[in-house]
């Protein structure tokens, strides 16, 4: 036990001072969800695969709602998206105390009879 005490006394601490030196995320870390709404076709595949139902897609209104507090970062939505609209960022978001509203609106679909008018 004495050798362990001396070894810890003359070595660097096992932890890092967090605000002063932030840890870089691992390359395979999933982090948080990022949406590219410009290329989204609102198919709803991401919402169907989400185990916590954090994503709601309305095809008629072309809207996508994301509940950040329900998301567990499992990346099922990113794997289900065939168009690459949902991606996982390695960066983590900080703690929040208010629920952010993440509602994305796509470009409305113009029907053929509406375009002629």
Secondary structure, DSSP 4 states (H G I P E B T S, - for coil): -HHHHHHHHTS--SS--TTTSPPPPPTT---EEEE-GGG-----HHHHH-TT--EEEETTTTEEEE-TTT-----HHHHH-SSS-EEEESSPPPP-SS---EEEE-PPPPPHHHHH-
